[in-house]
Amino acid sequence: DIQMTQSPSSLSASVGDRVTITCRASQSISSYLNWYQQKPGKAPKLLIYAASSLQSGVPSRFSGSGSGTDFTLTISSLQPEDFASYYCQQSFSTPMYTFGQGTKLEIK
Amino acid sequence: EVQLEESGGGLVQPGGSLRLSCAASGFILTTYWMSWVRQAPGRGLEWVANIKHDGSETFYLDSVKGRFTISRDNAKDSLYLQMNNLRAEDTAVYYCARDWWSLHWSFDLWGRGTLVTVSS
C-alpha cells in the first residue's frame, strides 16, 4: 500500500503569510496527487488535481507542485477563509486511494 | 444544482448492520465511478469503497472487505453502502464522492456526510 505523509500536522500562520504544506509518498506516484481543503463540519473540497492543476473556481493564491514522491501545496497570501484542514490524496493506485493524515492550519 | 446527499446513518450496536444511501442530482450518475469515503471523529479521511459507472466492478479497503457492499441504482440516481458486522472502529462520518477524471482521478463532488456510530 502507498502511504502518504504530510508535514507539518499543524501550522499557525497570520493573514497575508505565505504557507507551504508538504506531502510525501512512500513510493513514486508520478503526478497523481490531489489536494483538498476541509472546514469544520463540512465536506472536503477539491483544490488541486494532478499535482499542479487548479480546480475550477479555486482562487489563484493556491498552487501545487511536485512529482515522484514529494509534493507541496502553497498558499501565497493567506486569507481568513483559508484557515482549515488540508489533505493530500494519491490516485496512482487507482481505483484504490489513500489520503495523508492532514494538516490543520490555524490562525496565529 | 449538482449535489450529493447521504442518508441512513445512526447508532448501531457492534455486530449490527446499516445501509447508507446517497442521492445524486444535477448530473448523470451513470457516467461516473462513485466512492464512499469516511472520517472517524477528529481523524483524517479514509477511502472505503468505489464502484464502476455500470456497477460491474467494485473495490474495497481491506478492513471492510467481506463486511461492506457498495452498490448503485442508476435508474434511481442512487448509491448505497450496506455495512454488516459493524465494529467500533467503523464509527465515522461517511461521505459519498464522485470520482472525476481529468489528467487522472480525484473526488470533485462530495455530499455533506452521514454519521455512523457503532456503540453498545
gemmi code that builds the backbone of each chain (N, CA, C; Angstrom):
import gemmi

chains = {
    "A": [
        ("ASP", (0.838, -1.201, 0.000), (0.000, 0.000, 0.000), (0.874, 1.252, 0.000)),
        ("ILE", (0.398, 2.279, -0.673), (1.126, 3.538, -0.721), (0.722, 4.386, 0.478)),
        ("GLN", (1.715, 4.790, 1.260), (1.467, 5.639, 2.435), (1.768, 7.090, 2.076)),
        ("MET", (0.920, 7.977, 2.569), (1.087, 9.404, 2.335), (1.337, 10.101, 3.667)),
        ("THR", (2.404, 10.874, 3.739), (2.772, 11.540, 4.985), (2.832, 13.043, 4.765)),
        ("GLN", (2.033, 13.781, 5.519), (2.011, 15.236, 5.412), (2.815, 15.864, 6.536)),
        ("SER", (3.388, 17.010, 6.247), (4.035, 17.798, 7.290), (3.868, 19.281, 6.984)),
        ("PRO", (3.685, 20.088, 8.036), (3.513, 19.644, 9.414), (2.096, 19.125, 9.654)),
        ("SER", (1.838, 18.565, 10.827), (0.484, 18.133, 11.174), (-0.391, 19.326, 11.519)),
        ("SER", (0.223, 20.358, 12.066), (-0.490, 21.596, 12.342), (0.444, 22.770, 12.120)),
        ("LEU", (-0.164, 23.916, 11.877), (0.599, 25.088, 11.472), (-0.163, 26.334, 11.887)),
        ("SER", (0.519, 27.259, 12.516), (-0.074, 28.546, 12.858), (0.502, 29.621, 11.956)),
        ("ALA", (-0.371, 30.442, 11.401), (0.080, 31.489, 10.496), (-0.863, 32.680, 10.575)),
        ("SER", (-0.440, 33.776, 9.992), (-1.226, 35.010, 10.023), (-1.766, 35.347, 8.642)),
        ("VAL", (-2.832, 36.130, 8.627), (-3.372, 36.607, 7.352), (-2.266, 37.334, 6.581)),
        ("GLY", (-2.158, 36.988, 5.299), (-1.119, 37.581, 4.460), (0.141, 36.752, 4.344)),
        ("ASP", (0.315, 35.767, 5.215), (1.508, 34.914, 5.164), (1.495, 34.009, 3.940)),
        ("ARG", (2.696, 33.600, 3.547), (2.862, 32.552, 2.548), (3.074, 31.250, 3.294)),
        ("VAL", (2.296, 30.223, 2.932), (2.308, 28.958, 3.661), (2.556, 27.809, 2.694)),
        ("THR", (3.372, 26.868, 3.140), (3.646, 25.671, 2.347), (3.393, 24.423, 3.179)),
        ("ILE", (2.665, 23.491, 2.611), (2.392, 22.192, 3.233), (3.008, 21.128, 2.333)),
        ("THR", (3.635, 20.149, 2.960), (4.339, 19.111, 2.213), (3.649, 17.768, 2.340)),
        ("CYS", (3.697, 16.995, 1.276), (3.149, 15.637, 1.248), (4.176, 14.723, 0.597)),
        ("ARG", (4.482, 13.630, 1.277), (5.470, 12.688, 0.756), (4.833, 11.312, 0.593)),
        ("ALA", (5.066, 10.689, -0.555), (4.550, 9.344, -0.829), (5.619, 8.305, -0.532)),
        ("SER", (5.184, 7.117, -0.144), (6.119, 6.047, 0.217), (6.763, 5.411, -1.014)),
        ("GLN", (6.246, 5.714, -2.197), (6.857, 5.300, -3.447), (6.465, 6.327, -4.503)),
        ("SER", (7.106, 6.272, -5.642), (6.796, 7.244, -6.683), (5.349, 7.102, -7.155)),
        ("ILE", (4.677, 8.256, -7.240), (3.291, 8.273, -7.714), (3.143, 9.210, -8.924)),
        ("SER", (4.259, 9.456, -9.595), (4.245, 10.360, -10.747), (3.634, 11.700, -10.327)),
        ("SER", (2.620, 12.174, -11.045), (1.949, 13.428, -10.669), (0.527, 13.185, -10.196)),
        ("TYR", (0.264, 11.946, -9.717), (-1.100, 11.552, -9.367), (-1.402, 11.913, -7.921)),
        ("LEU", (-1.461, 13.222, -7.666), (-1.606, 13.733, -6.319), (-2.621, 14.869, -6.320)),
        ("ASN", (-3.568, 14.788, -5.394), (-4.613, 15.796, -5.274), (-4.571, 16.429, -3.887)),
        ("TRP", (-5.066, 17.661, -3.799), (-5.160, 18.370, -2.525), (-6.609, 18.796, -2.269)),
        ("TYR", (-7.033, 18.653, -1.009), (-8.385, 19.024, -0.586), (-8.304, 19.958, 0.619)),
        ("GLN", (-9.310, 20.819, 0.712), (-9.495, 21.670, 1.877), (-10.755, 21.223, 2.591)),
        ("GLN", (-10.707, 21.161, 3.918), (-11.893, 20.817, 4.689), (-12.049, 21.763, 5.864)),
        ("LYS", (-13.209, 22.396, 5.963), (-13.535, 23.244, 7.097), (-14.365, 22.449, 8.087)),
        ("PRO", (-14.330, 22.822, 9.363), (-15.017, 22.034, 10.398), (-16.491, 21.798, 10.075)),
        ("GLY", (-16.903, 20.540, 10.165), (-18.290, 20.173, 9.931), (-18.723, 20.188, 8.483)),
        ("LYS", (-17.774, 20.384, 7.580), (-18.093, 20.456, 6.153), (-17.413, 19.325, 5.376)),
        ("ALA", (-17.898, 19.106, 4.167), (-17.278, 18.119, 3.297), (-15.969, 18.666, 2.724)),
        ("PRO", (-15.047, 17.796, 2.370), (-13.828, 18.254, 1.701), (-14.150, 18.899, 0.348)),
        ("LYS", (-13.215, 19.758, -0.075), (-13.347, 20.464, -1.354), (-12.059, 20.278, -2.145)),
        ("LEU", (-12.181, 19.876, -3.396), (-11.007, 19.683, -4.247), (-10.387, 21.027, -4.612)),
        ("LEU", (-9.078, 21.167, -4.334), (-8.361, 22.399, -4.657), (-7.458, 22.219, -5.881)),
        ("ILE", (-6.635, 21.184, -5.825), (-5.601, 20.940, -6.823), (-5.692, 19.478, -7.242)),
        ("TYR", (-5.636, 19.205, -8.543), (-5.588, 17.825, -9.019), (-4.376, 17.632, -9.923)),
        ("ALA", (-3.963, 16.399, -10.042), (-2.772, 16.069, -10.847), (-1.580, 16.937, -10.471)),
        ("ALA", (-1.403, 17.114, -9.191), (-0.256, 17.786, -8.562), (-0.249, 19.298, -8.700)),
        ("SER", (-0.660, 19.837, -9.867), (-0.478, 21.272, -10.073), (-1.623, 21.960, -10.805)),
        ("SER", (-2.694, 21.240, -11.110), (-3.814, 21.843, -11.830), (-4.840, 22.386, -10.856)),
        ("LEU", (-5.191, 23.652, -11.041), (-6.124, 24.320, -10.145), (-7.559, 23.968, -10.529)),
        ("GLN", (-8.325, 23.474, -9.561), (-9.723, 23.150, -9.821), (-10.496, 24.434, -10.125)),
        ("SER", (-11.496, 24.316, -10.989), (-12.309, 25.454, -11.371), (-12.917, 26.129, -10.142)),
        ("GLY", (-12.818, 27.447, -10.091), (-13.402, 28.205, -9.003), (-12.506, 28.402, -7.798)),
        ("VAL", (-11.351, 27.749, -7.787), (-10.434, 27.872, -6.651), (-9.532, 29.097, -6.871)),
        ("PRO", (-9.361, 29.926, -5.855), (-8.542, 31.143, -6.032), (-7.103, 30.827, -6.441)),
        ("SER", (-6.524, 31.734, -7.216), (-5.184, 31.502, -7.764), (-4.084, 31.612, -6.715)),
        ("ARG", (-4.411, 32.012, -5.502), (-3.385, 32.026, -4.449), (-2.986, 30.610, -4.035)),
        ("PHE", (-3.803, 29.631, -4.410), (-3.467, 28.224, -4.151), (-2.675, 27.674, -5.341)),
        ("SER", (-1.608, 26.967, -5.048), (-0.846, 26.313, -6.109), (-0.242, 25.021, -5.585)),
        ("GLY", (0.003, 24.095, -6.502), (0.600, 22.824, -6.148), (1.769, 22.517, -7.051)),
        ("SER", (2.726, 21.767, -6.504), (3.886, 21.385, -7.297), (4.401, 20.037, -6.825)),
        ("GLY", (5.315, 19.471, -7.618), (5.971, 18.219, -7.242), (5.666, 17.088, -8.185)),
        ("SER", (6.461, 16.055, -8.066), (6.242, 14.820, -8.807), (7.112, 13.736, -8.177)),
        ("GLY", (6.781, 12.497, -8.467), (7.533, 11.403, -7.859), (7.040, 11.123, -6.452)),
        ("THR", (7.819, 11.522, -5.449), (7.422, 11.263, -4.058), (7.167, 12.510, -3.243)),
        ("ASP", (7.576, 13.679, -3.707), (7.496, 14.886, -2.898), (6.651, 15.968, -3.567)),
        ("PHE", (5.694, 16.469, -2.780), (4.718, 17.425, -3.302), (4.515, 18.557, -2.301)),
        ("THR", (4.114, 19.718, -2.813), (3.813, 20.842, -1.933), (2.531, 21.531, -2.372)),
        ("LEU", (1.806, 22.026, -1.370), (0.682, 22.933, -1.567), (1.112, 24.268, -0.994)),
        ("THR", (0.978, 25.314, -1.777), (1.368, 26.656, -1.340), (0.164, 27.586, -1.405)),
        ("ILE", (-0.003, 28.355, -0.344), (-0.983, 29.441, -0.330), (-0.158, 30.715, -0.290)),
        ("SER", (-0.282, 31.536, -1.328), (0.659, 32.651, -1.486), (0.419, 33.773, -0.489)),
        ("SER", (-0.836, 34.027, -0.156), (-1.166, 35.088, 0.790), (-2.439, 34.673, 1.527)),
        ("LEU", (-2.267, 34.187, 2.756), (-3.384, 33.619, 3.499), (-4.524, 34.609, 3.679)),
        ("GLN", (-5.727, 34.112, 3.446), (-6.938, 34.882, 3.699), (-7.683, 34.250, 4.873)),
        ("PRO", (-8.549, 35.014, 5.538), (-9.247, 34.458, 6.712), (-9.995, 33.169, 6.411)),
        ("GLU", (-10.526, 33.029, 5.213), (-11.304, 31.830, 4.869), (-10.437, 30.606, 4.576)),
        ("ASP", (-9.110, 30.765, 4.584), (-8.212, 29.647, 4.284), (-7.872, 28.828, 5.512)),
        ("PHE", (-8.267, 29.279, 6.684), (-7.948, 28.520, 7.890), (-8.862, 27.305, 7.951)),
        ("ALA", (-8.243, 26.142, 7.800), (-8.962, 24.878, 7.591), (-7.946, 23.751, 7.692)),
        ("SER", (-8.411, 22.537, 7.434), (-7.505, 21.392, 7.329), (-7.300, 21.063, 5.852)),
        ("TYR", (-6.102, 20.580, 5.545), (-5.750, 20.258, 4.172), (-5.254, 18.812, 4.100)),
        ("TYR", (-5.705, 18.117, 3.048), (-5.341, 16.716, 2.874), (-4.796, 16.481, 1.473)),
        ("CYS", (-3.738, 15.703, 1.389), (-3.302, 15.212, 0.093), (-3.883, 13.815, -0.117)),
        ("GLN", (-3.947, 13.400, -1.371), (-4.524, 12.100, -1.720), (-3.851, 11.597, -2.987)),
        ("GLN", (-3.408, 10.335, -2.963), (-2.781, 9.784, -4.157), (-3.799, 8.995, -4.975)),
        ("SER", (-3.687, 9.097, -6.300), (-4.557, 8.319, -7.182), (-3.735, 7.396, -8.075)),
        ("PHE", (-2.459, 7.197, -7.708), (-1.598, 6.320, -8.501), (-2.107, 4.882, -8.464)),
        ("SER", (-2.575, 4.460, -7.264), (-3.010, 3.069, -7.103), (-4.495, 2.903, -7.418)),
        ("THR", (-4.981, 3.734, -8.333), (-6.388, 3.651, -8.727), (-6.771, 2.215, -9.077)),
        ("PRO", (-7.968, 1.738, -8.727), (-9.084, 2.517, -8.178), (-9.138, 2.555, -6.657)),
        ("MET", (-7.990, 2.296, -6.000), (-7.967, 2.358, -4.543), (-7.051, 3.513, -4.149)),
        ("TYR", (-7.478, 4.296, -3.183), (-6.804, 5.565, -2.900), (-6.426, 5.696, -1.438)),
        ("THR", (-5.416, 6.516, -1.169), (-5.062, 6.829, 0.215), (-4.850, 8.322, 0.365)),
        ("PHE", (-5.163, 8.791, 1.568), (-5.009, 10.189, 1.930), (-3.853, 10.355, 2.914)),
        ("GLY", (-3.305, 11.559, 2.953), (-2.416, 11.917, 4.041), (-3.223, 12.124, 5.313)),
        ("GLN", (-2.531, 12.286, 6.428), (-3.207, 12.391, 7.731), (-3.781, 13.779, 7.985)),
        ("GLY", (-3.431, 14.730, 7.125), (-3.989, 16.067, 7.243), (-3.064, 17.071, 7.893)),
        ("THR", (-3.262, 18.336, 7.546), (-2.555, 19.468, 8.150), (-3.592, 20.489, 8.571)),
        ("LYS", (-3.597, 20.824, 9.854), (-4.548, 21.808, 10.359), (-3.879, 23.178, 10.369)),
        ("LEU", (-4.445, 24.109, 9.635), (-3.906, 25.459, 9.515), (-4.715, 26.386, 10.411)),
        ("GLU", (-4.047, 26.950, 11.413), (-4.725, 27.760, 12.407), (-4.236, 29.191, 12.368)),
        ("ILE", (-5.044, 30.071, 12.906), (-4.688, 31.489, 12.967), (-3.705, 31.730, 14.101)),
        ("LYS", (-2.636, 32.444, 13.805), (-1.659, 32.789, 14.844), (-2.181, 33.975, 15.648)),
    ],
    "B": [
        ("GLU", (-29.109, 22.103, -9.470), (-27.830, 22.168, -8.762), (-27.214, 20.782, -8.681)),
        ("VAL", (-25.917, 20.716, -8.921), (-25.192, 19.449, -8.835), (-24.903, 19.151, -7.373)),
        ("GLN", (-25.402, 18.022, -6.876), (-25.166, 17.707, -5.466), (-25.345, 16.228, -5.170)),
        ("LEU", (-24.789, 15.839, -4.019), (-24.936, 14.504, -3.448), (-25.475, 14.667, -2.038)),
        ("GLU", (-26.374, 13.778, -1.649), (-26.945, 13.856, -0.303), (-27.042, 12.460, 0.297)),
        ("GLU", (-26.314, 12.253, 1.391), (-26.295, 10.966, 2.083), (-27.417, 10.890, 3.119)),
        ("SER", (-27.814, 9.661, 3.421), (-28.782, 9.401, 4.477), (-28.570, 7.980, 4.993)),
        ("GLY", (-29.202, 7.684, 6.140), (-29.171, 6.326, 6.649), (-28.253, 6.085, 7.824)),
        ("GLY", (-27.511, 7.099, 8.227), (-26.628, 6.921, 9.376), (-27.403, 6.834, 10.677)),
        ("GLY", (-26.703, 6.481, 11.734), (-27.341, 6.384, 13.041), (-26.501, 5.586, 14.008)),
        ("LEU", (-27.110, 5.272, 15.141), (-26.452, 4.495, 16.198), (-26.783, 3.013, 16.012)),
        ("VAL", (-25.764, 2.185, 16.033), (-25.959, 0.742, 15.874), (-25.019, 0.016, 16.820)),
        ("GLN", (-25.434, -1.128, 17.295), (-24.606, -1.911, 18.207), (-23.523, -2.663, 17.438)),
        ("PRO", (-22.417, -2.955, 18.101), (-21.390, -3.785, 17.453), (-21.989, -5.087, 16.946)),
        ("GLY", (-21.597, -5.462, 15.720), (-22.155, -6.642, 15.086), (-23.402, -6.369, 14.271)),
        ("GLY", (-23.943, -5.178, 14.393), (-25.161, -4.823, 13.687), (-24.920, -4.398, 12.241)),
        ("SER", (-26.012, -4.018, 11.577), (-25.956, -3.631, 10.166), (-26.618, -2.285, 9.957)),
        ("LEU", (-26.218, -1.651, 8.866), (-26.772, -0.357, 8.493), (-26.612, -0.219, 6.984)),
        ("ARG", (-27.570, 0.448, 6.356), (-27.473, 0.705, 4.922), (-27.503, 2.200, 4.677)),
        ("LEU", (-26.432, 2.713, 4.082), (-26.357, 4.120, 3.728), (-26.816, 4.321, 2.293)),
        ("SER", (-27.434, 5.465, 2.054), (-27.850, 5.829, 0.707), (-27.250, 7.184, 0.347)),
        ("CYS", (-27.072, 7.389, -0.951), (-26.575, 8.671, -1.460), (-27.389, 9.006, -2.700)),
        ("ALA", (-28.095, 10.124, -2.643), (-28.914, 10.565, -3.767), (-28.156, 11.606, -4.573)),
        ("ALA", (-28.063, 11.354, -5.867), (-27.368, 12.274, -6.766), (-28.382, 13.112, -7.535)),
        ("SER", (-28.055, 14.378, -7.756), (-28.919, 15.235, -8.551), (-28.086, 16.243, -9.319)),
        ("GLY", (-28.624, 16.681, -10.451), (-27.954, 17.694, -11.249), (-26.918, 17.172, -12.229)),
        ("PHE", (-26.696, 15.862, -12.245), (-25.756, 15.287, -13.202), (-26.176, 13.845, -13.495)),
        ("ILE", (-25.591, 13.286, -14.531), (-25.961, 11.930, -14.951), (-25.081, 10.935, -14.207)),
        ("LEU", (-25.640, 10.299, -13.200), (-24.883, 9.398, -12.329), (-24.222, 8.267, -13.101)),
        ("THR", (-24.885, 7.778, -14.118), (-24.425, 6.594, -14.829), (-23.085, 6.788, -15.529)),
        ("THR", (-22.629, 8.022, -15.677), (-21.366, 8.257, -16.374), (-20.166, 8.318, -15.431)),
        ("TYR", (-20.401, 8.146, -14.136), (-19.328, 8.318, -13.152), (-19.097, 7.085, -12.294)),
        ("TRP", (-17.805, 6.794, -12.008), (-17.474, 5.973, -10.864), (-17.880, 6.768, -9.625)),
        ("MET", (-18.206, 6.038, -8.546), (-18.577, 6.681, -7.286), (-17.877, 5.986, -6.129)),
        ("SER", (-17.600, 6.754, -5.087), (-16.885, 6.237, -3.918), (-17.597, 6.580, -2.618)),
        ("TRP", (-17.256, 5.815, -1.588), (-17.546, 6.186, -0.205), (-16.215, 6.465, 0.486)),
        ("VAL", (-16.188, 7.565, 1.217), (-15.013, 7.970, 1.987), (-15.488, 8.261, 3.405)),
        ("ARG", (-14.725, 7.842, 4.417), (-15.159, 8.077, 5.788), (-14.128, 8.871, 6.580)),
        ("GLN", (-14.613, 9.429, 7.687), (-13.757, 10.223, 8.570), (-14.163, 9.958, 10.001)),
        ("ALA", (-13.313, 9.242, 10.726), (-13.567, 8.995, 12.141), (-13.467, 10.310, 12.906)),
        ("PRO", (-14.135, 10.422, 14.059), (-14.137, 11.676, 14.828), (-12.720, 12.179, 15.099)),
        ("GLY", (-12.447, 13.404, 14.689), (-11.145, 14.005, 14.924), (-10.004, 13.429, 14.106)),
        ("ARG", (-10.332, 12.603, 13.119), (-9.290, 11.924, 12.332), (-9.326, 12.373, 10.874)),
        ("GLY", (-8.467, 11.775, 10.083), (-8.364, 12.123, 8.673), (-9.329, 11.336, 7.803)),
        ("LEU", (-9.190, 11.546, 6.508), (-10.065, 10.914, 5.528), (-9.545, 9.533, 5.151)),
        ("GLU", (-10.483, 8.616, 4.912), (-10.118, 7.242, 4.545), (-11.073, 6.764, 3.452)),
        ("TRP", (-10.520, 6.437, 2.299), (-11.330, 5.865, 1.223), (-11.812, 4.486, 1.651)),
        ("VAL", (-13.087, 4.175, 1.371), (-13.701, 2.927, 1.829), (-13.982, 1.960, 0.673)),
        ("ALA", (-14.613, 2.478, -0.378), (-15.024, 1.599, -1.474), (-15.375, 2.449, -2.680)),
        ("ASN", (-15.325, 1.834, -3.867), (-15.872, 2.500, -5.042), (-16.456, 1.495, -6.023)),
        ("ILE", (-17.182, 2.036, -6.998), (-17.944, 1.207, -7.919), (-17.923, 1.845, -9.304)),
        ("LYS", (-17.714, 1.009, -10.286), (-17.683, 1.451, -11.673), (-19.047, 2.018, -12.071)),
        ("HIS", (-19.069, 2.824, -13.128), (-20.284, 3.526, -13.502), (-21.455, 2.589, -13.783)),
        ("ASP", (-21.166, 1.380, -14.277), (-22.251, 0.450, -14.580), (-22.434, -0.612, -13.490)),
        ("GLY", (-21.692, -0.504, -12.403), (-21.805, -1.446, -11.296), (-21.070, -2.756, -11.493)),
        ("SER", (-20.341, -2.906, -12.575), (-19.723, -4.194, -12.906), (-18.437, -4.476, -12.127)),
        ("GLU", (-17.846, -3.458, -11.529), (-16.632, -3.650, -10.741), (-16.739, -2.878, -9.431)),
        ("THR", (-16.244, -3.482, -8.362), (-16.217, -2.828, -7.056), (-14.870, -3.086, -6.395)),
        ("PHE", (-14.454, -2.139, -5.548), (-13.184, -2.245, -4.848), (-13.380, -1.766, -3.419)),
        ("TYR", (-12.597, -2.374, -2.487), (-12.805, -2.096, -1.064), (-11.491, -1.907, -0.322)),
        ("LEU", (-11.541, -1.096, 0.728), (-10.484, -1.018, 1.723), (-10.380, -2.397, 2.385)),
        ("ASP", (-9.182, -2.859, 2.631), (-9.008, -4.202, 3.187), (-9.804, -4.434, 4.466)),
        ("SER", (-9.873, -3.430, 5.328), (-10.504, -3.622, 6.637), (-12.024, -3.744, 6.569)),
        ("VAL", (-12.622, -3.449, 5.422), (-14.079, -3.572, 5.289), (-14.472, -4.675, 4.316)),
        ("LYS", (-13.476, -5.265, 3.657), (-13.755, -6.305, 2.670), (-14.472, -7.469, 3.347)),
        ("GLY", (-15.557, -7.948, 2.721), (-16.339, -9.039, 3.284), (-17.418, -8.585, 4.254)),
        ("ARG", (-17.363, -7.317, 4.685), (-18.382, -6.797, 5.599), (-19.238, -5.713, 4.935)),
        ("PHE", (-18.631, -4.921, 4.052), (-19.344, -3.830, 3.388), (-19.577, -4.200, 1.927)),
        ("THR", (-20.703, -3.714, 1.385), (-21.006, -3.908, -0.030), (-21.484, -2.590, -0.622)),
        ("ILE", (-20.798, -2.148, -1.653), (-21.201, -0.937, -2.364), (-22.042, -1.352, -3.566)),
        ("SER", (-23.088, -0.589, -3.831), (-23.944, -0.876, -4.988), (-24.539, 0.433, -5.481)),
        ("ARG", (-25.213, 0.365, -6.610), (-25.817, 1.570, -7.170), (-27.057, 1.203, -7.968)),
        ("ASP", (-27.952, 2.162, -8.099), (-29.129, 2.026, -8.948), (-29.173, 3.299, -9.793)),
        ("ASN", (-28.627, 3.228, -10.981), (-28.537, 4.418, -11.827), (-29.918, 4.942, -12.217)),
        ("ALA", (-30.875, 4.046, -12.319), (-32.236, 4.469, -12.672), (-32.843, 5.340, -11.579)),
        ("LYS", (-32.374, 5.139, -10.347), (-32.869, 5.926, -9.209), (-31.856, 6.995, -8.790)),
        ("ASP", (-30.777, 7.147, -9.570), (-29.736, 8.139, -9.250), (-29.227, 7.970, -7.822)),
        ("SER", (-28.981, 6.732, -7.448), (-28.621, 6.440, -6.067), (-27.436, 5.496, -5.936)),
        ("LEU", (-26.672, 5.733, -4.870), (-25.530, 4.915, -4.470), (-25.821, 4.389, -3.081)),
        ("TYR", (-25.322, 3.193, -2.782), (-25.593, 2.578, -1.486), (-24.323, 1.997, -0.870)),
        ("LEU", (-24.351, 1.861, 0.464), (-23.297, 1.135, 1.169), (-23.967, 0.288, 2.238)),
        ("GLN", (-23.983, -1.018, 2.021), (-24.505, -1.952, 3.014), (-23.362, -2.330, 3.941)),
        ("MET", (-23.543, -2.060, 5.230), (-22.490, -2.313, 6.211), (-22.978, -3.364, 7.200)),
        ("ASN", (-22.310, -4.493, 7.242), (-22.650, -5.593, 8.145), (-21.530, -5.823, 9.149)),
        ("ASN", (-21.858, -6.522, 10.229), (-20.879, -6.871, 11.251), (-20.053, -5.645, 11.657)),
        ("LEU", (-20.740, -4.581, 11.981), (-20.075, -3.317, 12.285), (-19.261, -3.386, 13.567)),
        ("ARG", (-18.162, -2.641, 13.534), (-17.230, -2.589, 14.657), (-17.119, -1.154, 15.162)),
        ("ALA", (-16.628, -0.996, 16.384), (-16.469, 0.343, 16.952), (-15.594, 1.217, 16.048)),
        ("GLU", (-14.596, 0.621, 15.426), (-13.684, 1.388, 14.583), (-14.301, 1.821, 13.251)),
        ("ASP", (-15.539, 1.395, 12.986), (-16.252, 1.874, 11.799), (-16.990, 3.184, 12.084)),
        ("THR", (-16.986, 3.618, 13.329), (-17.623, 4.885, 13.684), (-16.973, 6.032, 12.926)),
        ("ALA", (-17.781, 6.771, 12.174), (-17.243, 7.838, 11.322), (-18.383, 8.576, 10.635)),
        ("VAL", (-18.052, 9.715, 10.076), (-18.922, 10.352, 9.087), (-18.597, 9.711, 7.742)),
        ("TYR", (-19.625, 9.258, 7.051), (-19.451, 8.628, 5.747), (-19.908, 9.590, 4.655)),
        ("TYR", (-19.003, 9.868, 3.732), (-19.288, 10.743, 2.605), (-19.394, 9.918, 1.325)),
        ("CYS", (-20.338, 10.256, 0.474), (-20.250, 9.753, -0.892), (-19.552, 10.819, -1.722)),
        ("ALA", (-18.795, 10.380, -2.697), (-17.991, 11.287, -3.503), (-17.968, 10.808, -4.948)),
        ("ARG", (-17.886, 11.779, -5.848), (-17.855, 11.465, -7.271), (-16.410, 11.345, -7.733)),
        ("ASP", (-16.080, 10.214, -8.358), (-14.758, 10.026, -8.945), (-14.728, 10.780, -10.277)),
        ("TRP", (-13.745, 11.638, -10.424), (-13.689, 12.518, -11.589), (-12.375, 12.336, -12.299)),
        ("TRP", (-12.430, 12.199, -13.629), (-11.218, 12.024, -14.434), (-10.879, 13.336, -15.126)),
        ("SER", (-9.713, 13.906, -14.782), (-9.129, 14.983, -15.558), (-7.631, 14.882, -15.343)),
        ("LEU", (-6.914, 14.444, -16.297), (-5.491, 14.095, -16.228), (-5.288, 12.818, -15.399)),
        ("HIS", (-6.007, 12.721, -14.308), (-6.078, 11.478, -13.537), (-7.268, 11.592, -12.600)),
        ("TRP", (-7.394, 10.693, -11.633), (-8.590, 10.616, -10.822), (-8.516, 11.506, -9.593)),
        ("SER", (-9.651, 12.102, -9.238), (-9.801, 12.824, -7.986), (-11.280, 12.770, -7.610)),
        ("PHE", (-11.614, 13.364, -6.450), (-13.005, 13.430, -5.996), (-13.458, 14.884, -6.116)),
        ("ASP", (-14.288, 15.175, -7.108), (-14.630, 16.571, -7.365), (-15.947, 17.012, -6.765)),
        ("LEU", (-16.743, 16.082, -6.256), (-18.032, 16.435, -5.671), (-18.259, 15.531, -4.479)),
        ("TRP", (-18.648, 16.133, -3.355), (-18.854, 15.404, -2.112), (-20.224, 15.745, -1.545)),
        ("GLY", (-20.823, 14.779, -0.843), (-22.008, 15.068, -0.066), (-21.625, 15.660, 1.283)),
        ("ARG", (-22.625, 15.968, 2.094), (-22.380, 16.557, 3.429), (-22.024, 15.505, 4.465)),
        ("GLY", (-22.301, 14.238, 4.141), (-21.933, 13.153, 5.039), (-23.061, 12.723, 5.958)),
        ("THR", (-22.968, 11.481, 6.440), (-23.915, 10.944, 7.404), (-23.124, 10.213, 8.480)),
        ("LEU", (-23.484, 10.439, 9.746), (-22.710, 9.918, 10.868), (-23.178, 8.513, 11.250)),
        ("VAL", (-22.234, 7.601, 11.328), (-22.476, 6.236, 11.794), (-21.738, 6.058, 13.114)),
        ("THR", (-22.474, 5.688, 14.134), (-21.882, 5.457, 15.453), (-22.123, 4.011, 15.848)),
        ("VAL", (-21.043, 3.282, 16.086), (-21.137, 1.877, 16.487), (-20.765, 1.793, 17.959)),
        ("SER", (-21.765, 1.523, 18.781), (-21.541, 1.513, 20.227), (-22.651, 0.737, 20.923)),
        ("SER", (-22.302, 0.116, 22.033), (-23.307, -0.605, 22.812), (-23.876, 0.285, 23.905)),
    ],
}
model = gemmi.Model(1)
for chain_id, residues in chains.items():
    chain = gemmi.Chain(chain_id)
    for i, (resn, *xyz) in enumerate(residues, 1):
        res = gemmi.Residue()
        res.name, res.seqid = resn, gemmi.SeqId(i, " ")
        for name, pos in zip(("N", "CA", "C"), xyz):
            atom = gemmi.Atom()
            atom.name, atom.element = name, gemmi.Element(name[0])
            atom.pos, atom.b_iso = gemmi.Position(*pos), 0.0
            res.add_atom(atom)
        chain.add_residue(res)
    model.add_chain(chain)
structure = gemmi.Structure()
structure.add_model(model)
structure.setup_entities()
